[in-house]
Amino acid sequence: MNILMLTESNFPCDVRVRQEALKLRECGHNVSIIAIKDKEEAYFETVHGVKVYRVPKIELFRKGKQNKLNNNKYYDNKILLIIFWTAVLKPKYL
């Protein structure tokens, strides 16, 4: 089975995501992860048989005391992950 995991954390540093992905891989599944990219990381690599695609963090809304949209950073990154999936990876999984 092809499995795609989306995470707003760093892979493979996030232990929970890493353990789950590697366990799924051990069970014979094809696992791909879309994660957030840190400065020194590659945009794509394979880690122990798991394909890892990384996208940079984005912020669409400025933070500030008067800004009621302060909590939208979470949604900004989710939007980027979904766009990346739709535009780049989805054709490979259909």
N, C-alpha and C positions, 0 to 999 in steps of 0.2 A: 504494500500500500504506500502511496505517496503522502507524506505528511508535511505540512507547512506550519511552522511555529512563528508567531509574531511576538517580539518582545521589545520593550522600551529600554531594556537594560543592555549591558555589554555582554557579549558572548565571546569567549567561554568563561569570563569572570563570574557571571551569575551562576552560582552552584546549583540552584534549583533547576534552572533551564538546562544546564549542561548535563546533569544527572538524568533528567527526563529524556533528552535528545539521545544520549548515548545508550540508554536502556532500550528505547524504541529501535535504534540502529542495531543493537544486539539481537533484537527479535526479528530482524530481517527487513525492516521497513526502510524506505528511502526517505531520509529526513532532510529538510531544508529549513533554515532559520533566517528571518529578516530581523536584524538587530540594529541598534544605534552604533554609529562609528565614533571611536575616539580618535584623537589626532594622529597617533602613530600606527593605526591599524589599516590593513588593506580593505578595499571595498569588497573583495571576494576572496575566499579561501575555503579549503576543505579541512575540517578539524576532525580527526578520527572517523572519517567516512561521512561526516555531516557537512553539507554545503551551507556556508554562511555568507549571506549577502548583507552588507552594511550600508546604511544610509546616514547622512549627517543629521544632527539635531537641527530643528528649526524653531523659531518663535515668531508667530504672526502678530501677537499682541504685546505691546510694551507693558512692563510691570511698573506699578507705582501705587501710592496710597489711594489716589482717587479713582484708579482704574478698577472697574467692577469685573473685568475680564481676567483677573490675575490667575485664576485656576485653569485657564485655557491652554497652558503649555502642554498639559497632558493630551488634549485633543489635537494640538498642532502636530505632534509627533505621530499620532495615530493616523492623521490625514496623510502625512508623508508616506507612512508604511503602506497604506491602502493604495495610494497612487502608484507607488513603486510596484506593488503586486499586480495591479491592473495593467500597467503599461509595459512592464518588463517581463515578469515571471509567468503570469497567467497563461499566455499562449503555450508555454512549455508543459503545463499541467493538464491541458485539455486533450 
